Amino acid sequence: MHDDITGCNNNNHIFETKTVGVGENVALTCDRQNSLLASYMFWIRLVSGEVPEILGSTLSLDLGLNSDVQHHFTAKQEPGAFVLYITKTQLTDTAAYYCIKTREHSMEFLSGTFLRIKGPQPDITAIYQDPLPDPVHPGEAVTLHCSVLSSSERTSCLEEHHVYWFNTGPDESPPNLIYAQKNRGDECEQSPEAGSLQKCFYSFSKNVSSSDAGTYFCAVAACGEIMIGNGTKVEIEAVQTCDVQTVDVTVFIILCGALVLSLIIIAFLLYYIKKKKCDTTTAAVKPETNTVSATGFIQQSYEDSLVYHTPKFSGRRAGKAGRVRPNPPEKETVYSNIRIH
C-alpha cells in the first residue's frame, strides 16, 4: 500500500497527512540544523483526549548515532535530520505527531504529521432491512429481517460478520442493544444479480408489547468497522375498548342463544318421554278391561238363562195308610245373590 500524503508549508513549518496500511513501517523526518547554540529536539505524539506523549529526544548538535527506543517507536539522529521510525504500525498508532525544538525559554514547532492507519477493508457493500407491512398488536410475534450484501472479491478482511440488533424508542431515546449473533454459512447464498456478490440473511424474533414500539436497526461489525442498516419501524396498535365491548356482547348473545336452544331441546325430550310412557301404560291396561267386560257379559247372560224351581215334599209315611196330615201353609222362598262361574 502506497502512502497517501498531503501537506502545507507555512513559514518553513510543514504539516502533512499520511495514510498507511496496518502492519507497514513508517518514517517521519524533521530537519535538524546544526548550530553553535545547543537546542533540544523532541518527537511527541498527540491523541485526542489524552496527554501528549514524548517518543524521543536529541540535541541539535551532531552526536553521532543517538536513538531512543520505546516499544515499536525509534527516534534517531541522522545527518541533517531527526527521524521517528514506527515499525509494524497498528490501528492505535493513528494520531498527530509533532517535531518541536526548544531553546532556553522558547519552543518551536518544526513539523507535524497526522498519521492515519488504515485497517483491512470489510467486504460488506450494503445492508437492507425489510419493512413491516402492517402495525402489530401487543402479544403478537414479530420477525425482523436483515440482508447483508458482501463482495467476494474484497479478500483483505477474513473476519466473520458479527450482527447486532438494537432499537430506539419513538421518543428518540438512546439506542438499546437487544440481540447479537454470528454469521453462519447456511444463511448465505450467491446473489443472482452479480456473481461476485454474496447475500447473507439474518432475522430477529420477539413477542412485542406496547412498550416495544420504535425503530429496530441491524448493524454488522467486521474488521474494525460497523455498518448499520436502514432500520425497520415497528408500530404497536392497541386494541380499542369499544372493540372489546363489541366482542363481549357478541359472545354474550351467542351464549344466551345456546342456553335457550338447550332448554327447548330438554323440554321436547321430557315431553316425548312422558308421552311414550303414557302410551305404553294405556296399551297394557286396555286388554284387561276388555276381558272383564266380556266376562261380565257372559256371566250376566248365564244368570238370565237360569230357571229357579222350589221342590215340595209330602209328609206321608210308608205303612200308615188312611192317616193324612194336613199340609202346612206354603211359604215363598226367594233366592238372591246366586252366581255360577
C-alpha positions in Angstrom: 0.0 0.0 0.0 1.3 3.4 -1.0 1.4 6.3 1.3 -1.2 9.0 0.9 0.4 12.3 1.8 -1.0 15.8 1.7 0.5 18.8 3.4 1.2 22.5 3.6 4.2 24.7 4.3 3.8 27.8 6.3 6.9 29.7 7.2 9.0 26.6 6.6 6.8 24.7 9.1 5.5 21.6 7.5 2.2 19.8 8.4 1.1 16.8 6.4 -1.4 13.9 6.5 -0.2 10.4 5.8 -2.2 7.3 5.4 -0.6 3.8 5.6 -1.9 0.3 5.9 -1.8 -1.6 9.2 1.5 -3.5 9.6 3.6 -1.2 7.5 6.7 0.7 8.5 6.7 4.5 8.7 9.5 7.1 8.9 8.7 10.7 9.9 11.5 13.1 9.2 12.3 16.5 10.9 15.1 18.8 9.6 17.9 19.3 12.0 20.1 22.4 11.6 23.5 22.2 13.3 24.3 25.4 15.1 26.7 26.7 17.8 23.8 27.2 20.2 22.6 24.0 21.6 18.9 23.2 21.5 16.7 20.2 22.2 14.5 18.4 19.7 11.5 16.2 20.6 9.1 13.9 18.8 5.8 13.9 20.6 2.5 12.1 19.9 -0.8 13.7 20.5 -4.0 11.6 20.7 -7.4 13.3 21.2 -8.4 13.2 24.8 -5.0 12.1 26.1 -1.9 13.7 27.5 0.9 14.3 24.9 3.5 11.6 24.9 7.3 12.1 24.3 8.6 9.4 22.0 12.3 10.5 21.7 14.6 13.5 22.1 18.1 14.6 20.9 20.3 17.7 20.7 20.6 19.8 17.6 24.3 19.2 17.7 25.9 16.3 15.9 26.2 13.5 18.4 26.6 10.6 16.1 24.3 7.5 16.4 21.9 8.6 19.1 18.5 7.0 19.4 15.6 6.5 21.8 13.5 3.3 21.6 10.0 2.9 23.1 8.0 -0.2 22.1 7.9 -0.1 18.3 8.9 3.6 18.1 12.6 4.6 17.5 13.7 8.3 17.5 17.1 8.5 15.8 19.5 11.4 14.9 20.7 11.2 11.4 22.8 13.6 9.2 20.7 16.8 9.0 17.6 15.1 10.3 15.8 13.8 13.4 13.8 10.8 12.3 11.0 8.9 14.0 10.6 5.3 12.9 7.4 3.3 13.5 7.7 -0.4 12.8 4.7 -2.6 12.1 2.1 0.0 12.6 -1.0 -0.7 14.5 -4.5 0.8 14.3 -3.9 2.5 17.7 -1.0 4.4 16.1 -3.4 6.8 14.4 -2.5 10.2 15.9 -0.8 13.6 15.3 3.0 13.5 15.5 4.9 16.7 16.1 8.6 17.6 16.0 9.5 20.5 18.2 12.7 22.4 19.2 13.2 24.1 22.5 15.9 26.7 23.3 16.1 28.2 26.8 12.6 29.5 27.3 11.3 29.2 23.8 9.6 26.3 21.9 9.2 26.0 18.1 7.1 23.5 16.1 9.2 22.3 13.2 6.9 19.8 11.6 3.7 17.9 12.2 2.2 14.8 10.7 -1.3 13.4 11.1 -0.8 9.6 10.6 -3.9 7.5 9.8 -3.5 3.7 10.0 -6.0 2.1 7.7 -7.1 -1.5 8.5 -8.3 -4.2 6.2 -11.5 -3.2 4.3 -14.6 -5.2 5.2 -16.3 -7.0 2.4 -19.7 -5.5 3.2 -21.2 -3.4 0.4 -24.8 -2.8 1.6 -27.3 -3.7 4.3 -31.1 -3.9 3.7 -33.9 -4.2 6.1 -37.4 -5.2 5.1 -40.3 -3.0 6.4 -43.3 -4.5 8.3 -46.5 -4.4 6.1 -48.9 -3.6 9.0 -48.9 -2.5 12.6 -48.8 -5.3 15.2 -50.8 -5.8 18.3 -49.4 -6.5 21.8 -48.6 -10.1 22.4 -48.0 -10.9 18.7 -44.7 -12.4 17.5 -42.8 -10.2 15.1 -39.8 -11.3 12.9 -37.4 -8.7 11.6 -35.3 -9.5 8.5 -31.9 -8.1 7.5 -30.0 -8.8 4.3 -26.2 -8.2 4.1 -24.6 -7.9 0.7 -20.9 -8.5 0.5 -18.3 -8.9 -2.2 -16.2 -12.0 -2.5 -13.5 -10.0 -4.5 -12.5 -8.0 -1.4 -10.5 -10.6 0.4 -8.4 -8.2 2.5 -10.6 -8.9 5.5 -11.2 -12.5 6.5 -13.0 -11.8 9.7 -16.5 -13.2 10.1 -19.5 -10.9 10.5 -21.0 -10.1 13.9 -24.6 -8.9 13.7 -26.1 -6.7 16.4 -29.8 -5.7 16.8 -30.6 -2.6 18.7 -33.6 -0.3 18.8 -34.5 3.3 19.6 -37.8 4.4 21.1 -40.4 6.7 19.5 -39.2 9.5 21.8 -35.6 9.3 20.2 -34.2 7.6 23.3 -30.6 6.3 23.2 -30.1 3.0 21.3 -30.6 -0.2 23.3 -28.7 -3.4 22.3 -31.2 -6.3 22.4 -29.6 -9.2 20.4 -26.3 -10.3 18.9 -25.5 -13.2 16.6 -22.6 -14.5 14.4 -22.6 -15.4 10.8 -23.3 -19.0 9.7 -22.6 -20.4 6.3 -26.1 -21.8 5.8 -27.5 -18.3 5.9 -25.7 -17.0 2.8 -26.2 -17.6 -0.9 -24.8 -16.2 -4.1 -26.7 -13.1 -5.4 -28.3 -13.7 -8.8 -27.7 -10.1 -9.7 -23.9 -10.3 -9.6 -21.7 -13.4 -9.5 -19.1 -11.8 -7.2 -21.7 -10.7 -4.6 -22.9 -12.8 -1.7 -26.1 -12.2 0.2 -26.5 -13.3 3.9 -29.8 -13.3 5.8 -30.3 -12.6 9.4 -33.5 -12.4 11.5 -34.7 -11.5 14.9 -38.0 -12.6 16.5 -39.8 -11.2 19.6 -43.2 -11.1 21.2 -43.9 -7.4 21.3 -45.7 -5.4 24.0 -46.9 -1.8 23.9 -43.5 -0.5 25.1 -41.6 -2.1 22.2 -42.7 0.5 19.6 -39.7 2.2 17.8 -37.2 1.6 15.1 -35.0 -1.5 15.0 -31.6 -1.5 13.4 -29.4 -4.3 12.1 -25.7 -3.5 12.5 -22.8 -5.6 11.1 -19.3 -5.4 12.5 -16.2 -6.7 10.7 -12.6 -5.7 10.5 -12.9 -2.8 13.0 -15.8 -1.2 11.2 -19.6 -1.2 11.7 -22.2 -0.7 9.1 -25.8 0.0 10.0 -29.0 -0.8 8.0 -31.8 1.5 7.1 -33.9 0.4 10.1 -37.4 -1.2 10.5 -40.1 0.8 12.1 -42.4 -1.2 14.5 -45.8 0.3 15.3 -47.9 -1.2 18.1 -51.6 -0.8 17.6 -53.5 -1.1 20.9 -56.9 -2.9 21.0 -59.7 -0.4 21.3 -62.1 -0.6 24.2 -65.1 -0.4 22.0 -63.9 -3.5 20.1 -63.6 -5.4 23.3 -67.1 -4.4 24.4 -68.5 -5.5 21.0 -66.7 -8.8 21.3 -68.1 -9.3 24.8 -71.7 -8.5 23.7 -71.4 -10.9 20.7 -70.2 -13.7 23.0 -73.0 -13.0 25.5 -75.6 -13.2 22.8 -74.2 -16.4 21.4 -74.2 -18.0 24.9 -77.8 -16.9 25.6 -78.9 -18.3 22.3 -77.2 -21.6 23.1 -78.9 -21.7 26.5 -82.3 -21.1 25.1 -81.8 -23.8 22.5 -80.7 -26.2 25.1 -83.8 -25.6 27.2 -86.1 -26.1 24.2 -84.4 -29.4 23.4 -84.6 -30.5 27.1 -88.4 -29.6 27.2 -89.0 -31.5 24.0 -87.2 -34.6 25.3 -89.2 -34.6 28.5 -92.5 -34.3 26.7 -91.5 -37.1 24.3 -90.5 -39.4 27.2 -93.7 -38.7 29.1 -95.9 -39.3 26.1 -94.1 -42.5 25.3 -94.7 -43.7 28.9 -98.4 -42.9 28.8 -98.9 -44.8 25.5 -97.2 -47.8 27.0 -99.4 -47.8 30.1 -102.6 -47.5 28.1 -101.7 -50.4 25.9 -101.1 -52.6 28.9 -104.4 -51.8 30.7 -106.8 -51.9 27.8 -106.8 -55.7 27.1 -107.7 -56.4 30.9 -110.7 -54.1 30.7 -112.0 -55.9 27.6 -111.6 -59.2 29.3 -113.5 -58.1 32.4 -116.3 -56.6 30.3 -116.6 -59.8 28.2 -116.7 -61.9 31.4 -119.3 -59.8 32.9 -121.5 -60.1 29.8 -121.2 -63.8 29.7 -121.9 -64.1 33.4 -125.0 -61.9 33.1 -126.3 -63.8 30.2 -125.8 -67.1 32.0 -127.6 -65.8 35.0 -130.5 -64.6 32.9 -130.9 -68.1 31.4 -131.2 -69.8 34.8 -134.6 -71.3 35.9 -135.2 -71.5 39.6 -137.6 -74.2 41.0 -138.9 -75.0 44.5 -139.5 -78.7 45.2 -142.4 -79.7 47.5 -142.3 -82.8 49.7 -145.4 -84.6 51.4 -145.5 -85.8 54.9 -146.9 -89.3 54.3 -145.0 -92.3 55.8 -145.0 -95.8 54.5 -147.2 -98.3 56.4 -149.6 -96.0 57.9 -152.4 -95.7 55.5 -155.5 -93.7 56.0 -153.9 -91.0 58.1 -153.4 -87.8 56.4 -151.7 -84.9 58.0 -152.7 -81.6 56.7 -150.2 -79.7 54.7 -148.6 -76.6 56.3 -149.2 -73.3 54.5 -146.9 -72.6 51.7 -144.1 -70.2 52.1 -142.5 -68.2 49.4 -138.7 -68.8 49.1 -136.5 -66.1 47.4 -133.0 -66.8 46.2 -130.7 -63.9 45.8 -127.1 -63.2 45.1 -126.6 -66.6 43.4 -123.6 -66.6 41.0 -122.5 -69.5 39.0 -119.0 -69.4 37.4 
